[in-house]
Amino acid sequence: MLEAFILQAIGLFIATNIDDIIVLSLFFARGAGRSDTTAKIVVGQYLGFGAILVASVVVALGARSFLPESVIPYFGLIPLALGLHAGWQVWRGEGDDDDDDARAAGKPLSAATVAAVTFANGGDNIGVYVPVFVTVGTAGIIAYSSVFLLLVGGLVLAARFVATRKPIAARLERWEHVLFPLVLIGLGLVILLEGGAFGI
């Protein structure tokens, strides 16, 4: 029984989080060369994913008033706002710096930003996890959650691996200032549109 939960949890995690590799890779590219980048991304990813798990468990246990399903699409406003802010900085030229040392140091990241984007991108996760958690009971929820939390570390390592491959890293470094806001804006719009936010 436990083995079945573990295998199902692995498959479910991969299916609902594979897109995070792209977003996390861009975070790694954004903070390339800074000694605290990996730690902030790990902390932010765990905080964001932990919030997704808590919300999923609470809703699955029947506290629907905590997180009404109609609210989930509006999480798209978080990456949309962050992306628009980053795009505004690029347009104003605030992110440009011809100093090689400054570029080598990367841009500062905050764990809170990573957590916010992770949580906002987790609307589909919550929608998938809740019905599963409702059917597997307390033991299943604990098994799934434990596997998910272990795999979060693997997800961050996979994104770091992708972002540090020389050909990929070179392209990410060259285009990160454009891709980062575009991916966040796109992510926010997808979450809003797929969830039917604002009656769209």
N, C-alpha and C positions, 0 to 999 in steps of 0.2 A: 504493500500500500504506500509506504513512504517513498520507495523507489519510483513508483508511478508519479507521485506528486512532484518529486525532484525533476524527473524528465519532462513532465508537462510544464513545470515552472521555467525550466531552461528554454524550452520552445516558445513559451509565452513571452518571456523577457526579450528574447532575440527579435521576435515579431513586432513587439511594441517599442523597442528602443534602438533598432538598427539606424534609424535616421539621426539619432543623437551623435553618432560618430562624426558626421559632417559639422554639426554645430560645435562640438567639443574640439574638433581639429582646428576650426577657425579661432576658438579661444586660445588654443596653444600657439597658433601662428601670431595672434595679436600680442601675446605676452612673451614671445620668443626672446631668449637671452636674459630674462629676469629669473633670479634664483627662486622666487616664491610662486611662480606661475603654476607649477604642478600641484603644489599644496593647496593653493586657492581653488583650483579647478576641482580637485578631489573633495575638498570641504564643501564647495558649492554644489557639486553634483550629489553628494550624499544628503545635504540639507534639502535640496529640491526634490530628490527622489523620495527621501524620508517623508516629506510633506504629502507627496502623491500617495504613498502607502497608507499614511495615517488617514487621509481623506477617504481612500478606498475602503479601508477597514471600518471606519466610522459609518459610512453610508451603507456598507454591506450588513452591518449589525443593526441597521434600522433607524439610525438617526438622520433621516433624510432632511430634516430641517437645518442640519449643520451645513450641508452643501447641496442645495437643490440642483437637480440635473440641468435646469434652464440657465444656471449661472456659469457652468463649465465653459461654454464657448467664449465668454467674455474674458477668460484668461488670455485670449489672443491679444488683448490690448497691451499686455506687458511687453512681449517681444516687439510688437508694433511700435510702441513708444520708445523702447530702447534703440530699435533700428532707425527710427526717424531722428532721434537725437544724434546717433553716430553718423548718419548721413548728413545731417546739418553741419556737424563738425568737419566732415570731409569737404563739403561744399564751401565752407568758410575758410578752408585751408588750415584748420587748427591741428589736424593730424599729420600734416606734411612737415618733414624735417629732413633737410639734405645732409645733416650731420651724421656720418656713418656710425659714430659711437652711440648717438641717440637712437638710431635705427636698430643697432645691434642689441640695445637694451630692451627693445620692445616697449609696448604700452602697458601701463599698470592695469591689473584686473582686480576685481573684488569678488570674493566668494558670494556675496549677496547678489551680484548681477548674474553669476552662473546659476545660482539657486533659483532666482526669479525666472530665468529663461527655461531652466529644466522643468520647473513646476508648471509654467504656462504651456509648455510643449507636452505636458502630461495629461491633458484633457482626454485624449483618446485612451491613454493608459487607464485612467479612472473608469472610463466607460467600459473597458474590457475586463478590468480586474474585479469590479463590483459583482457582476453576475457569477464570475468564477468563485469569488469568496463566499457568496451567498450559498453556493452548492457544496462547498468542500468542508464546511464546519470549522471549528476552532483549530483543530490539529492541522488541517489543510492550510488554513490561513498562516499559521506559524511556519509551516514547511515552505510554502510559497514565498513568504516574506524573507525568510532566512536565505533562501537561494537567491532571490532578487538582490538582496543587500551584498551578498558575495559577488554577484555578477556585475554590480555597479563598478567595482574596482577594475574588473576585466574590461569593461566598456571604456573607462578612462585610459587604461593602458593601450587599448586598441587605437583610440583616437590619437594618443601621443605617438604611437608607432607610425600611424599614417602621416601625421604632421611633421615628423622628423626624418622621413625619407627624403633624401636630397632633391630629387626632381620635383616631388610634391611640395616640399618645404619651400623651394625656390619660387614656385608658382604661387603658393599661399602667401609668402612674404610680399611678393610683387603686387598681388591683387587683393590682399586681406582687407585693406582700407575700403575697397569697393564691395567685396563679397560679404563682409561682416554685416553692414547695414542692410544689404539686399536680402541676405538669408533671413535675418531677423524680421524684416518687414514682410517678406513672403510667408514666413512661418506664422506671423501674427494674422495675416489675411486669410491663410488657409484655415487656421483654427476658428476664426470668426465666421467665415463663409460655410465651412463644413458643419459647424454647429448651429447655423441659422441665427446668429446674433443679429440684433436690430431688425429681425423679421426678414432678413435677406434670403 
